Amino acid sequence: MHTYNAPKTTEPPLLDGNPGHGAWEQAPFMTLTDCVTGDKPALTTRCKLLWDESCLYAGYLIEDREIVSTFSRRDDPLYEEDVVELFLAPAGSLKYYYEFNFSPRDVLLDAVVFNDGGQAGVGRGKLLTMTEWNCEDIAWKAQMHSHGDWSVIAAIPFASLHFAGNRPPKPGEAWRMNLCRIEYGLPEPEYTAWSPPEMLDFHTTEKFGQLVFQGE
């Protein structure tokens, strides 16, 4: 199982869309790979996670050549265009979890997902996605760069995550998670993930990796 050890920070990172400086320097990068084969993709996506007593911080650096992004309203179907995603299952069950999508145009989709688990090796089961749920007090910033790349930073308050008991994790606590990307600006869409589901289905929860909250 893929495991990411997220450092605990005493300095909340700036929400400026750039996870490459300041508090982010203490966190290691993870790199997304082809979601089926695990091979290196055409375009690189690097991600970092940090946390403190208030929030989980997620940062993405995204190589791009042609940005495909037109949606402008919260909870629009961002996954139909260029997007990066974060799946969080904090309760120990892979049958209910959070999904966060971030677009280059600084738009958010946040949802609660109920997934009956399906069958090992087959992908998702029966899926219910509730976009009417909003993560209260979430903050995020996407930034498109002049050379064609883009980046995202998000601050997800633990107090808004009811599956986690609306509390911060304890050092050493582990959640299940995945980080993913869909890229449409290529001849064929590219699907990448930190913990590859080995099929074109990011809701293959059996393949979620592990997020471990490190102490100070």
HELIX and SHEET records of a PDB file:
HELIX    1   1 GLY A   22  GLN A   26  5                                   5    
HELIX    2   2 LEU A   78  GLU A   80  5                                   3    
HELIX    3   3 PHE A  158  SER A  160  5                                   3    
HELIX    4   4 HIS A  162  ALA A  164  5                                   3    
HELIX    5   5 THR A  205  LYS A  207  5                                   3    
SHEET    1   A 7 THR A   3  ALA A   6  0                                        
SHEET    2   A 7 GLY A 209  PHE A 213  1                                        
SHEET    3   A 7 ALA A 174  GLU A 183 -1                                        
SHEET    4   A 7 VAL A  83  ALA A  89 -1                                        
SHEET    5   A 7 TYR A  96  PHE A 102 -1                                        
SHEET    6   A 7 LEU A 108  ASN A 115 -1                                        
SHEET    7   A 7 LEU A 127  MET A 130 -1                                        
SHEET    1   B 5 THR A   3  ALA A   6  0                                        
SHEET    2   B 5 GLY A 209  PHE A 213  1                                        
SHEET    3   B 5 ALA A 174  GLU A 183 -1                                        
SHEET    4   B 5 GLU A 190  ALA A 193 -1                                        
SHEET    5   B 5 THR A  33  ASP A  34 -1                                        
SHEET    1   C 5 MET A  30  THR A  31  0                                        
SHEET    2   C 5 THR A  45  TRP A  51 -1                                        
SHEET    3   C 5 CYS A  55  ILE A  62 -1                                        
SHEET    4   C 5 TRP A 150  PRO A 157 -1                                        
SHEET    5   C 5 ALA A 139  MET A 144 -1                                        
END                                                                             
